[in-house]
Amino acid sequence: MTRRNTRALANTANVAFWWDIGIHSYVTARAAAEWKYWNVAGRNAHFGVELMLKYLLVLPQLWYNTQWPNRGKPAVPSDLITHDLTLLWRRFGAAYPTHPLSEFTAFVEGLNRWEEIRYAQYAPAAATVFATSMEAAANTVKANPLKSADVFVLYVPELDRFFRALMDFIGITTNLRGNRMWFGAGYEAYARDNPYVIA
């Protein structure tokens, strides 16, 4: 009898699921941040943004047949083998000229730092500090001027604002408005203290 090696079968990226996996990762990041599971929160926030940007790059047009002026050529999944949010963000800017999300550039750059500690690669000569805002990060540095610190920031309110802006831009907001069932049991984690919630 011949055994079939199923691992040798070609895998195909199903990009149609990227947006909902991205949103689920974002909701997981919110919950993990509430529990102060910082590595889990940072990683899921990073992955959620990564998938949303990749989804936008492969999308030929925005939802509800919305055409973006001077939309660049859509990418194919094999062109997007990277976890670098800054690279994806630049490609997003080129693919959607004059998009309305440029104010989030610094946020994306800060979030990209979480990739540096995907496997807990903490700096051996400095304390690793998890901060909940840019102000808290700055205060950490001020409070310890003689000691080096590797500071990672996850500011959940800005993550909320960014994800809502992404969903508005794509057209997802229209689809999810009034649809709590899509979020399932995670809706409370998504909606809690979130002024940008889709109601």
C-alpha positions in Angstrom: 0.0 0.0 0.0 1.3 3.4 -0.9 1.3 6.1 1.8 0.3 9.6 0.7 2.5 12.4 2.0 -0.1 15.0 2.7 2.5 17.5 3.9 3.9 17.5 0.3 0.6 18.9 -1.0 0.8 22.5 -2.1 -0.6 25.0 0.4 -2.6 27.9 -0.9 -3.1 31.0 1.1 -6.8 31.7 1.4 -6.7 35.5 1.5 -10.4 35.7 2.0 -9.9 34.8 5.6 -7.1 37.3 6.3 -9.3 40.1 7.4 -11.3 38.1 10.0 -8.2 36.4 11.4 -6.7 39.9 11.6 -9.7 41.3 13.5 -9.8 38.2 15.8 -6.1 38.7 16.5 -6.8 42.3 17.4 -9.6 41.3 19.8 -7.2 38.8 21.4 -4.6 41.5 21.8 -7.2 43.7 23.7 -8.1 40.8 26.1 -4.4 39.9 26.7 -3.5 43.5 27.4 -6.3 43.7 30.0 -4.8 40.6 31.6 -1.3 42.1 31.3 -0.1 39.2 29.1 2.2 41.7 27.3 4.0 39.4 25.0 0.8 37.8 23.9 -0.9 41.2 23.5 1.9 42.6 21.5 2.3 39.6 19.2 -1.4 39.5 18.4 -1.6 43.2 17.8 1.3 42.9 15.4 -0.1 39.9 13.7 -3.6 41.5 13.4 -2.2 44.6 11.7 0.1 42.5 9.5 -2.8 40.5 8.1 -5.0 43.5 7.6 -2.2 45.3 5.6 -1.5 42.2 3.6 -5.2 41.8 2.9 -5.4 45.4 1.6 -2.4 44.7 -0.6 -3.9 41.7 -2.4 -7.4 43.2 -2.5 -8.1 44.3 -6.1 -10.7 46.8 -4.9 -12.2 47.9 -1.6 -15.5 46.3 -0.4 -18.8 47.2 -2.1 -17.0 47.7 -5.4 -15.3 50.9 -4.1 -12.5 51.9 -6.4 -9.5 53.7 -5.0 -8.1 56.4 -7.4 -4.7 55.3 -8.9 -4.8 52.0 -7.0 -1.5 50.2 -7.5 -1.3 46.7 -8.9 -2.6 44.2 -6.3 0.1 42.0 -4.7 0.1 38.2 -4.7 0.6 36.3 -1.4 4.0 35.1 -2.4 5.2 38.7 -2.6 4.3 39.3 1.0 6.6 36.9 2.8 7.6 39.3 5.6 6.6 40.3 9.1 8.0 43.8 8.8 5.1 46.2 9.4 7.1 49.2 8.2 7.7 47.5 4.8 4.1 46.6 4.5 3.0 50.1 5.5 5.2 51.6 2.8 3.8 49.2 0.2 0.3 50.1 1.4 1.1 53.8 0.8 2.3 53.1 -2.7 -0.8 50.8 -3.4 -3.3 53.4 -2.2 -1.9 56.9 -2.9 -3.1 59.7 -0.6 -4.9 57.2 1.7 -6.4 58.8 4.8 -4.4 56.7 7.4 -1.0 58.4 7.2 -1.4 59.8 10.7 -0.9 56.2 12.0 2.7 55.9 10.6 4.4 56.4 14.0 2.0 53.9 15.6 2.7 51.2 13.0 6.5 51.8 13.4 6.2 51.4 17.2 4.1 48.3 16.9 6.6 46.8 14.5 9.1 46.6 17.4 7.2 43.7 18.9 8.5 41.5 16.2 12.0 41.9 17.8 10.9 39.8 20.8 8.7 37.2 19.0 10.8 34.5 20.8 11.5 36.6 23.9 14.8 37.9 22.6 15.2 40.4 25.4 18.3 42.6 25.5 20.8 41.1 27.9 22.2 44.4 29.1 19.0 46.3 29.6 15.7 45.9 31.4 12.7 45.0 29.2 9.8 47.3 30.0 6.2 47.0 28.7 4.4 50.4 28.6 0.7 51.1 28.0 1.3 54.5 26.4 4.0 56.7 24.9 3.8 58.9 28.0 4.4 55.9 30.2 7.3 54.8 28.1 8.9 58.3 28.3 8.3 58.4 32.1 10.1 55.0 32.4 13.2 56.5 30.7 13.0 59.7 32.8 12.7 57.7 36.1 15.8 55.7 35.3 18.1 58.1 33.5 21.3 56.1 34.5 19.9 52.7 33.5 19.2 51.6 29.9 15.8 50.1 29.2 14.3 48.4 26.2 10.8 49.8 26.1 7.9 48.2 24.1 4.6 50.2 23.9 1.1 48.8 23.3 -1.3 51.7 23.6 -4.7 49.9 23.3 -6.8 53.1 22.7 -4.6 53.9 19.6 -4.9 50.2 18.5 -8.7 50.6 18.7 -8.6 53.8 16.7 -6.3 52.3 14.1 -8.3 49.1 13.6 -11.6 51.1 13.3 -9.9 53.3 10.7 -8.7 50.2 8.8 -12.2 48.6 8.9 -13.8 51.9 7.8 -11.3 52.2 4.9 -11.9 48.6 3.6 -15.6 48.7 4.1 -15.8 46.1 6.8 -17.6 48.4 9.2 -20.7 48.4 7.1 -20.7 44.6 7.0 -20.3 44.2 10.8 -22.5 47.0 12.0 -25.3 45.4 14.2 -23.7 42.0 13.7 -22.5 41.0 17.2 -22.9 37.3 16.2 -19.8 37.6 13.9 -17.7 38.3 17.0 -19.2 35.5 18.9 -18.1 35.2 22.6 -15.3 37.7 21.9 -17.7 40.6 21.5 -17.4 41.7 25.1 -13.6 41.7 24.9 -13.9 43.8 21.7 -16.4 46.3 23.0 -15.2 46.8 26.6 -13.9 50.4 27.0 -13.6 50.8 23.3 -15.0 54.1 22.0 -14.4 53.0 18.4 -16.5 49.8 18.7 -18.8 48.9 15.7 -22.2 48.8 17.4 
